Amino acid sequence: MQLEHKFCRLGTEITAQVTEAEGTRIEGYASLFGAPDQGGDIVAPGAYAASLKRLADEGRAVRMLWQHDPGQPIGIWDEVREDARGLHVKGRLLESVEKGREAAALIAAGAIDGLSIGYRTVTAVKEHGGRRLIKELELWEVSLVTFPMLPSARVAAKGEHPEADMMRDLALAIDAARLDLARR
């Protein structure tokens, strides 16, 4: 089976959170349980458990890539875990890698904040309405991306200066209001 990726098309609303702290540290949710992505797929709670256990047992790790490109690793995921909400990741961008430095700058500027998973479906069922419920998957990588397939899969960007955080929060509020008005 082929590796699947979750991207979304240009022009779709993006609401995910990625957090940058201590320069190159990032964290956020790469997947949320019960939330349909742009393709209609829904990940069920527990879908990552067997894959995460298998990786740990084999001494392997989920890779941090740039835009799902296996030739561009940009950091290390120090923690990848399921919680009640979804797949939470915490890691660090490698400043010794050119793309890692670029990613850190783009996150700090608010130009990129998406997370996306690369995986292979192990078990899925079709639900009413044609949506696919993914019950088990084999997780390969979590990428920083411009447009995640799951709009809520984000890094919450936090600057080192309170003024930067305030301006970023204001910009997010304005964007949310603009999207709300566009829907009316």
N, C-alpha and C positions, 0 to 999 in steps of 0.2 A: 504494500500500500504506500501511496505517496504521502509526504509530509504536507499537512494543511496549514494555512496561515489565515489570520483574521485581519483583513484590511477593510476600510470603508472608502466609499467614493468621495471625490471632491464635492464640497458643497453641503455635506451632511453635518448635523450638529455634533460637536465634540464636547463632552462634559467630564471626561475622566480626570483623575488627580494623580500627579507625580510630585514628590517632595524632594527638594534639594536642600541639604543642610551640610555644614562643615565642608564646603567647597565642592567635593565630588561625591558625596553620599546622596543616594536617592532611594525613595521608597514609594510604594503605591500598590494599587490593585491592578493586576494584569487580567483578571477575570472576575466577574461577579455572578454568583449563583442566581438562577432564575431570571436573569436579564437577557432578553433576546438581542442578538447582535444584528448587524445590517443584513445578514444572510438568513435570518430567522432561526439560527441555532441557539439553543439554551443549554448551559452546562449545569448539570445536577450536582447538589452537594455530595462530596465524597468522590467525585470523578477523578481527582488527582491523587488520591490516597495511595493506590497501588503503585503508580508510577513513581511518586516521591519516595516511597519505601524501597522500591527496586533500585533507584538511583543511589540512595544512601547505602544500601546493602552492598552495592557494587563499587562504592567509593567514587562515583561519578557525580557531576553537578549539572544543573540546568545552565545553559550558556546565556550570556548577555551579548546580543548582537545589535548591530545598527541596521535598521530597516529589513530585517530577516535575511541579511546577506551573510552566509556562513564564512565568507572571506574577510569579514569585518567585525571580529569580536572587539568590544569597546570597554569591557569591564568585567566585574565579578559579582554574581549574586551571592551574598553572604548568607541570606536566609530566603527560602522559598517555602511557604507553608499555606495550608488550608486553614481558614477559620470559619466562623459562622457566616461571614459575608461573601467570601470568595477566596481567590488565590492572591495572597499578599506576598510581595517581594521587597527585599531590602538589599541594597548593594552599593557598589562604588564604581564610578567611572575611573578608568586608568588614564591619568594625565600624561603618562609616558607614551600613549598611543594617540596619534594625530586625530583620529575620529573621536576618541574619548574626549580630548580637549574641545573639539568642535561641538560635540553633544553637550558638554557642560556649559559652553557659552550659549548655545541655542536654548537650553532649558532655563538658564539664568535670565535670558532676554524674553522668555515667554513665547519663543517662536516654535517650540516643540514641547509637547507634554503627553504624548500618547504612548501607551504600552500595548503590545500585541503578542500573542502566544503562537509558537510553532509547535504543532503536535500531530499525532496520528490517532485517528478514532479507533478505539478498541470495541466499544459497545455503544450503540445508539438505537433509539426507537423513534418512529414517526408518531407525532401527536396529532390531535384534532387540529385542523387548520394547516396541516402540512409542515409544521415546524419539526425540527429534529431535536430530540432531547439526548444530549450526550451524557451517558451514564459512566463511562470510563474512557480515559484517553491516556496516551503515552506522551508526556511532555518532553519536548526536546530543547526549546529555547524560549526566552522572553526577550523581545526586542523593544528598543525605543523606536517609535515610528511617528511620522507626521500625521497620519490618519489611521487610528485604530478601527477595526471592524466593530468592536464593542465601544460605543461612544463614552461609556462611563469608566473605561480602563485608562486611568490617567496617573501621571506623576503630579503631585501637588508642589508647585514651585515655590520655594521660600528663599528670599534673598537674605543677605547679611545685614541689610539696612532696613529699619522700620518704615522709612519713606517708600522704599521700593515695594515692600509688602502692601502698603496702603494703596499705592498707585496700581499695583497688579490686581488687588481686590476691587478697586473702583472700575478698572477696565473689564473685569469679569462680570461685574454687576451691570455695566452698560451693555455688554454683549448679550447677557441673559435677557435684559429688557428689550433689546433690538429683536432678538429671536422670538420673544413673546409677541411683540407687535406684528412681526411678519406672519405669524400663524393666524392672526385674527382676520 
